[in-house]
Amino acid sequence: MVAHSSAPAPAGAPSKADENRTPISETQVPKMKTGQWRITMAIAGRRPQTADICMRAHPVTPPREGRCDRFTTSRTASGVILSSNRCTDDHGVVWTVMARTWGDFNASYVQDGSMKAKAPGKGAEVISGHTTYQYLGPCPGDGPRK
């Protein structure tokens, strides 16, 4: 998961004023390929974290956890995947996640986004950041665990 950073957009990043959006179904969402990926996450206000993780192929949209009353995904004419979901977990916390994801999904891709958590009787917390994914090759050893 990732969020929108206050840092300037990286070279080649799509414009936030992306042109036409076309809704797409879950089966039309691109998938990252199975293998070892280097994931670097920069959450606003924190030092970037990098990890090399073996992962199974899965859609590049943020995960949905709990009961979701909204999940939308679209693709712009420039190929950016826009996703938004609103889900409630078992503790009554409402999570709203919005992400912009782009790249080729086989070698590297980028995801900017924001996540808002609103617990019952408490104020909302918002986290934003920027995550890059770089494919390193096949998984060593026993393969992916996630």
One Martini backbone bead per residue (centre of mass of N, CA, C, O) as a GRO file, in nm:
protein
  146
    1MET     BB    1   0.101   0.033   0.014
    2VAL     BB    2   0.015   0.379  -0.067
    3ALA     BB    3   0.116   0.725  -0.111
    4HIS     BB    4   0.117   1.067  -0.112
    5SER     BB    5   0.367   1.283  -0.179
    6SER     BB    6   0.551   1.590  -0.138
    7ALA     BB    7   0.715   1.513  -0.350
    8PRO     BB    8   0.817   1.512  -0.644
    9ALA     BB    9   0.759   1.385  -0.928
   10PRO     BB   10   0.871   1.158  -1.113
   11ALA     BB   11   1.001   1.078  -1.383
   12GLY     BB   12   0.720   0.992  -1.586
   13ALA     BB   13   0.492   1.084  -1.438
   14PRO     BB   14   0.178   1.122  -1.414
   15SER     BB   15  -0.076   1.318  -1.425
   16LYS     BB   16  -0.333   1.427  -1.216
   17ALA     BB   17  -0.480   1.519  -1.499
   18ASP     BB   18  -0.598   1.280  -1.609
   19GLU     BB   19  -0.760   1.164  -1.836
   20ASN     BB   20  -0.961   0.954  -1.923
   21ARG     BB   21  -1.186   0.729  -1.766
   22THR     BB   22  -1.203   0.366  -1.726
   23PRO     BB   23  -1.369   0.127  -1.619
   24ILE     BB   24  -1.267  -0.166  -1.428
   25SER     BB   25  -1.219  -0.481  -1.358
   26GLU     BB   26  -1.059  -0.707  -1.167
   27THR     BB   27  -0.962  -0.873  -1.429
   28GLN     BB   28  -0.817  -0.592  -1.552
   29VAL     BB   29  -0.606  -0.588  -1.347
   30PRO     BB   30  -0.300  -0.571  -1.303
   31LYS     BB   31  -0.014  -0.790  -1.254
   32MET     BB   32   0.221  -0.896  -1.074
   33LYS     BB   33   0.490  -1.088  -1.075
   34THR     BB   34   0.642  -1.353  -0.985
   35GLY     BB   35   0.880  -1.277  -0.722
   36GLN     BB   36   1.144  -1.066  -0.667
   37TRP     BB   37   1.108  -0.763  -0.476
   38ARG     BB   38   1.175  -0.418  -0.463
   39ILE     BB   39   1.065  -0.222  -0.184
   40THR     BB   40   0.990   0.133  -0.170
   41MET     BB   41   0.891   0.329   0.116
   42ALA     BB   42   0.742   0.664   0.134
   43ILE     BB   43   0.644   0.823   0.413
   44ALA     BB   44   0.531   1.091   0.525
   45GLY     BB   45   0.782   1.190   0.759
   46ARG     BB   46   0.968   0.945   0.669
   47ARG     BB   47   1.184   0.705   0.628
   48PRO     BB   48   1.279   0.511   0.398
   49GLN     BB   49   1.183   0.175   0.295
   50THR     BB   50   1.355  -0.142   0.230
   51ALA     BB   51   1.255  -0.450   0.050
   52ASP     BB   52   1.299  -0.796  -0.011
   53ILE     BB   53   1.031  -0.976  -0.185
   54CYS     BB   54   0.848  -1.262  -0.211
   55MET     BB   55   0.594  -1.291  -0.470
   56ARG     BB   56   0.289  -1.324  -0.578
   57ALA     BB   57   0.066  -1.289  -0.796
   58HIS     BB   58  -0.103  -0.962  -0.807
   59PRO     BB   59  -0.281  -0.708  -0.779
   60VAL     BB   60  -0.204  -0.345  -0.789
   61THR     BB   61  -0.407  -0.306  -0.580
   62PRO     BB   62  -0.532  -0.247  -0.300
   63PRO     BB   63  -0.630  -0.403  -0.040
   64ARG     BB   64  -0.907  -0.587   0.091
   65GLU     BB   65  -1.048  -0.534   0.417
   66GLY     BB   66  -1.324  -0.658   0.510
   67ARG     BB   67  -1.597  -0.449   0.471
   68CYS     BB   68  -1.705  -0.342   0.149
   69ASP     BB   69  -1.880  -0.050   0.000
   70ARG     BB   70  -1.616   0.031  -0.178
   71PHE     BB   71  -1.498  -0.031  -0.526
   72THR     BB   72  -1.271   0.129  -0.750
   73THR     BB   73  -1.171   0.104  -1.104
   74SER     BB   74  -0.934   0.262  -1.329
   75ARG     BB   75  -0.835   0.383  -1.660
   76THR     BB   76  -0.628   0.561  -1.837
   77ALA     BB   77  -0.501   0.658  -2.138
   78SER     BB   78  -0.196   0.631  -1.997
   79GLY     BB   79  -0.237   0.366  -1.778
   80VAL     BB   80  -0.354   0.449  -1.518
   81ILE     BB   81  -0.431   0.328  -1.199
   82LEU     BB   82  -0.742   0.377  -1.033
   83SER     BB   83  -0.810   0.360  -0.676
   84SER     BB   84  -1.096   0.279  -0.453
   85ASN     BB   85  -1.165   0.236  -0.096
   86ARG     BB   86  -1.419   0.110   0.150
   87CYS     BB   87  -1.356  -0.018   0.479
   88THR     BB   88  -1.448  -0.247   0.748
   89ASP     BB   89  -1.343  -0.366   1.030
   90ASP     BB   90  -1.376  -0.561   1.324
   91HIS     BB   91  -1.341  -0.264   1.494
   92GLY     BB   92  -1.482  -0.021   1.308
   93VAL     BB   93  -1.276   0.063   1.107
   94VAL     BB   94  -1.240   0.310   0.860
   95TRP     BB   95  -1.115   0.255   0.531
   96THR     BB   96  -0.949   0.486   0.306
   97VAL     BB   97  -0.840   0.420  -0.034
   98MET     BB   98  -0.597   0.578  -0.254
   99ALA     BB   99  -0.471   0.511  -0.598
  100ARG     BB  100  -0.171   0.541  -0.809
  101THR     BB  101  -0.080   0.332  -1.091
  102TRP     BB  102   0.242   0.269  -1.260
  103GLY     BB  103   0.362   0.073  -1.540
  104ASP     BB  104   0.457  -0.267  -1.636
  105PHE     BB  105   0.454  -0.503  -1.391
  106ASN     BB  106   0.738  -0.672  -1.460
  107ALA     BB  107   0.978  -0.458  -1.359
  108SER     BB  108   0.806  -0.183  -1.290
  109TYR     BB  109   0.652   0.030  -1.030
  110VAL     BB  110   0.407   0.278  -0.916
  111GLN     BB  111   0.276   0.415  -0.593
  112ASP     BB  112   0.023   0.641  -0.508
  113GLY     BB  113  -0.118   0.752  -0.183
  114SER     BB  114  -0.401   0.710   0.048
  115MET     BB  115  -0.482   0.678   0.408
  116LYS     BB  116  -0.784   0.641   0.600
  117ALA     BB  117  -0.854   0.640   0.955
  118LYS     BB  118  -1.172   0.560   1.135
  119ALA     BB  119  -1.251   0.553   1.454
  120PRO     BB  120  -1.455   0.510   1.694
  121GLY     BB  121  -1.452   0.824   1.856
  122LYS     BB  122  -1.237   0.930   1.645
  123GLY     BB  123  -1.009   1.058   1.466
  124ALA     BB  124  -0.854   1.100   1.174
  125GLU     BB  125  -0.610   0.922   0.985
  126VAL     BB  126  -0.334   1.020   0.767
  127ILE     BB  127  -0.166   0.852   0.497
  128SER     BB  128   0.125   0.913   0.293
  129GLY     BB  129   0.280   0.805  -0.031
  130HIS     BB  130   0.567   0.623  -0.189
  131THR     BB  131   0.599   0.345  -0.423
  132THR     BB  132   0.844   0.107  -0.526
  133TYR     BB  133   0.885  -0.146  -0.790
  134GLN     BB  134   1.139  -0.410  -0.831
  135TYR     BB  135   1.247  -0.650  -1.031
  136LEU     BB  136   1.489  -0.925  -0.961
  137GLY     BB  137   1.348  -1.215  -0.982
  138PRO     BB  138   1.355  -1.502  -0.882
  139CYS     BB  139   1.302  -1.694  -0.626
  140PRO     BB  140   1.455  -1.803  -0.366
  141GLY     BB  141   1.424  -2.119  -0.299
  142ASP     BB  142   1.081  -2.173  -0.205
  143GLY     BB  143   0.958  -1.903  -0.256
  144PRO     BB  144   0.670  -1.766  -0.214
  145ARG     BB  145   0.463  -1.639   0.073
  146LYS     BB  146   0.241  -1.412  -0.053
   0.00000   0.00000   0.00000
